[in-house]
Amino acid sequence: MTRLIGDLVDLASIEAGKLAIARQIGDPGPVVGEAVDAFQTAAAANQVLPVAEMLSGACVAAFDPARILQVLTNLLSSALKFVPPQGQVSVRVECRGETIRFSVHDTGSFRDPSDGALAKTCKGRRTFATFATKG
């Protein structure tokens, strides 16, 4: 219930253009690890493998750990709903200079809203969401 209320407050803040961002200098790896760890039990119950991937090794950048954790948690929760048993959900972070790229990938299927057909992207992997932040 507390999370729902917090999400509603965040939504109101976003609509008002006043969402608070508290950037900190740090390594995003532990935040990604925390997000994946939070879903270990649910993933195991569904026979899904959650994976955290650092594509560029350790890095240091300015980002809001709480907001990134919130977004990754929401994306992981959604991704786990669409991955069949024996599937995988990966949370990736890649640092390029001052840019951090976070993405959530899964091996699940999804329905194409334009034609209702079951669709998959190339190589059976679908990017759920990708966003970047500049220092």
Short mmCIF file of the C-alpha atoms (twelve columns), coordinates in Angstrom:
data_MODEL
# 
_entry.id   MODEL 
# 
loop_
_atom_site.group_PDB 
_atom_site.id 
_atom_site.type_symbol 
_atom_site.label_atom_id 
_atom_site.label_alt_id 
_atom_site.label_comp_id 
_atom_site.label_asym_id 
_atom_site.label_seq_id 
_atom_site.Cartn_x 
_atom_site.Cartn_y 
_atom_site.Cartn_z 
_atom_site.pdbx_PDB_model_num 
ATOM 1   C CA . MET A 1   0.000  0.000   0.000   1 
ATOM 2   C CA . THR A 2   2.853  2.367   0.839   1 
ATOM 3   C CA . ARG A 3   4.421  1.739   -2.567  1 
ATOM 4   C CA . LEU A 4   1.131  2.466   -4.334  1 
ATOM 5   C CA . ILE A 5   0.753  5.753   -2.486  1 
ATOM 6   C CA . GLY A 6   4.360  6.632   -3.254  1 
ATOM 7   C CA . ASP A 7   3.808  5.855   -6.938  1 
ATOM 8   C CA . LEU A 8   0.712  8.077   -6.987  1 
ATOM 9   C CA . VAL A 9   2.655  10.925  -5.384  1 
ATOM 10  C CA . ASP A 10  5.422  10.432  -7.959  1 
ATOM 11  C CA . LEU A 11  2.872  10.492  -10.779 1 
ATOM 12  C CA . ALA A 12  1.448  13.774  -9.502  1 
ATOM 13  C CA . SER A 13  4.973  15.191  -9.243  1 
ATOM 14  C CA . ILE A 14  5.781  14.113  -12.803 1 
ATOM 15  C CA . GLU A 15  2.591  15.694  -14.130 1 
ATOM 16  C CA . ALA A 16  3.443  18.918  -12.284 1 
ATOM 17  C CA . GLY A 17  7.008  18.831  -13.640 1 
ATOM 18  C CA . LYS A 18  8.425  18.689  -10.127 1 
ATOM 19  C CA . LEU A 19  9.730  15.148  -9.678  1 
ATOM 20  C CA . ALA A 20  12.644 15.259  -7.261  1 
ATOM 21  C CA . ILE A 21  15.857 13.691  -8.540  1 
ATOM 22  C CA . ALA A 22  18.683 13.199  -6.035  1 
ATOM 23  C CA . ARG A 23  21.782 12.430  -8.094  1 
ATOM 24  C CA . GLN A 24  24.734 10.807  -6.420  1 
ATOM 25  C CA . ILE A 25  28.116 9.861   -7.804  1 
ATOM 26  C CA . GLY A 26  28.550 6.129   -7.646  1 
ATOM 27  C CA . ASP A 27  28.670 2.738   -9.334  1 
ATOM 28  C CA . PRO A 28  25.259 1.649   -10.713 1 
ATOM 29  C CA . GLY A 29  26.185 -2.042  -10.420 1 
ATOM 30  C CA . PRO A 30  24.985 -2.472  -6.821  1 
ATOM 31  C CA . VAL A 31  21.615 -0.876  -7.667  1 
ATOM 32  C CA . VAL A 32  21.130 -3.310  -10.553 1 
ATOM 33  C CA . GLY A 33  22.166 -6.181  -8.268  1 
ATOM 34  C CA . GLU A 34  19.683 -5.054  -5.615  1 
ATOM 35  C CA . ALA A 35  16.853 -4.926  -8.162  1 
ATOM 36  C CA . VAL A 36  17.642 -8.442  -9.426  1 
ATOM 37  C CA . ASP A 37  18.071 -9.818  -5.891  1 
ATOM 38  C CA . ALA A 38  14.614 -8.505  -4.927  1 
ATOM 39  C CA . PHE A 39  13.073 -10.845 -7.518  1 
ATOM 40  C CA . GLN A 40  15.073 -14.025 -6.835  1 
ATOM 41  C CA . THR A 41  12.275 -15.734 -4.893  1 
ATOM 42  C CA . ALA A 42  9.499  -14.842 -7.362  1 
ATOM 43  C CA . ALA A 43  11.705 -15.802 -10.299 1 
ATOM 44  C CA . ALA A 44  12.656 -19.147 -8.748  1 
ATOM 45  C CA . ALA A 45  8.998  -19.932 -8.101  1 
ATOM 46  C CA . ASN A 46  8.338  -19.406 -11.816 1 
ATOM 47  C CA . GLN A 47  11.548 -21.209 -12.878 1 
ATOM 48  C CA . VAL A 48  12.915 -17.992 -14.393 1 
ATOM 49  C CA . LEU A 49  16.543 -16.945 -14.181 1 
ATOM 50  C CA . PRO A 50  17.064 -13.258 -13.290 1 
ATOM 51  C CA . VAL A 51  20.497 -11.951 -14.329 1 
ATOM 52  C CA . ALA A 52  22.369 -8.694  -13.682 1 
ATOM 53  C CA . GLU A 53  24.851 -7.795  -16.419 1 
ATOM 54  C CA . MET A 54  27.525 -5.104  -16.328 1 
ATOM 55  C CA . LEU A 55  28.364 -4.747  -20.021 1 
ATOM 56  C CA . SER A 56  31.218 -2.307  -19.572 1 
ATOM 57  C CA . GLY A 57  32.681 -3.326  -16.226 1 
ATOM 58  C CA . ALA A 58  32.582 -1.101  -13.159 1 
ATOM 59  C CA . CYS A 59  31.923 2.580   -13.706 1 
ATOM 60  C CA . VAL A 60  31.253 5.732   -11.737 1 
ATOM 61  C CA . ALA A 61  28.564 8.192   -12.791 1 
ATOM 62  C CA . ALA A 62  25.940 10.608  -11.451 1 
ATOM 63  C CA . PHE A 63  22.471 9.044   -11.072 1 
ATOM 64  C CA . ASP A 64  19.595 8.777   -8.595  1 
ATOM 65  C CA . PRO A 65  19.899 5.283   -7.082  1 
ATOM 66  C CA . ALA A 66  16.394 5.312   -5.557  1 
ATOM 67  C CA . ARG A 67  14.705 6.337   -8.827  1 
ATOM 68  C CA . ILE A 68  16.716 3.854   -10.894 1 
ATOM 69  C CA . LEU A 69  15.840 1.089   -8.420  1 
ATOM 70  C CA . GLN A 70  12.169 2.099   -8.634  1 
ATOM 71  C CA . VAL A 71  12.170 1.959   -12.439 1 
ATOM 72  C CA . LEU A 72  14.093 -1.326  -12.626 1 
ATOM 73  C CA . THR A 73  11.790 -2.902  -10.035 1 
ATOM 74  C CA . ASN A 74  8.727  -1.919  -12.068 1 
ATOM 75  C CA . LEU A 75  10.264 -3.245  -15.293 1 
ATOM 76  C CA . LEU A 76  11.397 -6.503  -13.675 1 
ATOM 77  C CA . SER A 77  7.955  -7.051  -12.193 1 
ATOM 78  C CA . SER A 78  6.382  -6.637  -15.627 1 
ATOM 79  C CA . ALA A 79  8.999  -8.747  -17.404 1 
ATOM 80  C CA . LEU A 80  8.511  -11.678 -15.016 1 
ATOM 81  C CA . LYS A 81  4.818  -11.802 -15.921 1 
ATOM 82  C CA . PHE A 82  5.608  -12.607 -19.566 1 
ATOM 83  C CA . VAL A 83  8.534  -15.012 -19.302 1 
ATOM 84  C CA . PRO A 84  7.731  -18.710 -19.544 1 
ATOM 85  C CA . PRO A 85  9.358  -21.296 -17.242 1 
ATOM 86  C CA . GLN A 86  13.037 -21.847 -18.081 1 
ATOM 87  C CA . GLY A 87  13.153 -18.265 -19.402 1 
ATOM 88  C CA . GLN A 88  15.480 -15.449 -18.443 1 
ATOM 89  C CA . VAL A 89  15.165 -11.794 -17.476 1 
ATOM 90  C CA . SER A 90  18.339 -9.707  -17.742 1 
ATOM 91  C CA . VAL A 91  18.978 -6.272  -16.306 1 
ATOM 92  C CA . ARG A 92  21.877 -4.654  -18.088 1 
ATOM 93  C CA . VAL A 93  23.891 -1.561  -17.342 1 
ATOM 94  C CA . GLU A 94  26.438 -0.086  -19.698 1 
ATOM 95  C CA . CYS A 95  28.575 2.978   -19.126 1 
ATOM 96  C CA . ARG A 96  29.896 5.028   -22.018 1 
ATOM 97  C CA . GLY A 97  31.690 8.140   -20.882 1 
ATOM 98  C CA . GLU A 98  29.142 10.207  -18.962 1 
ATOM 99  C CA . THR A 99  26.180 8.138   -20.136 1 
ATOM 100 C CA . ILE A 100 24.680 5.187   -18.268 1 
ATOM 101 C CA . ARG A 101 22.350 2.892   -20.190 1 
ATOM 102 C CA . PHE A 102 20.017 0.627   -18.228 1 
ATOM 103 C CA . SER A 103 17.875 -1.958  -19.987 1 
ATOM 104 C CA . VAL A 104 15.687 -4.921  -19.111 1 
ATOM 105 C CA . HIS A 105 15.526 -7.832  -21.556 1 
ATOM 106 C CA . ASP A 106 13.480 -11.003 -21.385 1 
ATOM 107 C CA . THR A 107 12.932 -14.173 -23.373 1 
ATOM 108 C CA . GLY A 108 9.153  -13.937 -23.201 1 
ATOM 109 C CA . SER A 109 6.606  -13.282 -25.917 1 
ATOM 110 C CA . PHE A 110 4.228  -10.387 -26.243 1 
ATOM 111 C CA . ARG A 111 1.134  -9.517  -28.187 1 
ATOM 112 C CA . ASP A 112 1.501  -6.948  -30.961 1 
ATOM 113 C CA . PRO A 113 -1.340 -4.483  -30.284 1 
ATOM 114 C CA . SER A 114 -1.591 -3.580  -33.997 1 
ATOM 115 C CA . ASP A 115 -2.667 -7.036  -35.170 1 
ATOM 116 C CA . GLY A 116 -3.116 -9.143  -32.043 1 
ATOM 117 C CA . ALA A 117 -0.549 -11.660 -33.324 1 
ATOM 118 C CA . LEU A 118 2.063  -13.209 -31.093 1 
ATOM 119 C CA . ALA A 119 5.311  -11.424 -31.904 1 
ATOM 120 C CA . LYS A 120 8.977  -11.810 -31.007 1 
ATOM 121 C CA . THR A 121 11.951 -9.679  -31.831 1 
ATOM 122 C CA . CYS A 122 15.074 -10.993 -33.518 1 
ATOM 123 C CA . LYS A 123 16.877 -13.798 -31.702 1 
ATOM 124 C CA . GLY A 124 13.917 -14.213 -29.345 1 
ATOM 125 C CA . ARG A 125 14.913 -11.280 -27.146 1 
ATOM 126 C CA . ARG A 126 12.806 -8.231  -26.540 1 
ATOM 127 C CA . THR A 127 13.938 -5.028  -24.929 1 
ATOM 128 C CA . PHE A 128 11.320 -4.044  -22.388 1 
ATOM 129 C CA . ALA A 129 12.650 -0.537  -21.886 1 
ATOM 130 C CA . THR A 130 15.830 1.403   -22.292 1 
ATOM 131 C CA . PHE A 131 16.650 4.821   -20.942 1 
ATOM 132 C CA . ALA A 132 19.803 6.823   -20.465 1 
ATOM 133 C CA . THR A 133 20.916 9.630   -18.202 1 
ATOM 134 C CA . LYS A 134 23.701 12.120  -18.743 1 
ATOM 135 C CA . GLY A 135 25.948 13.177  -15.846 1 
# 
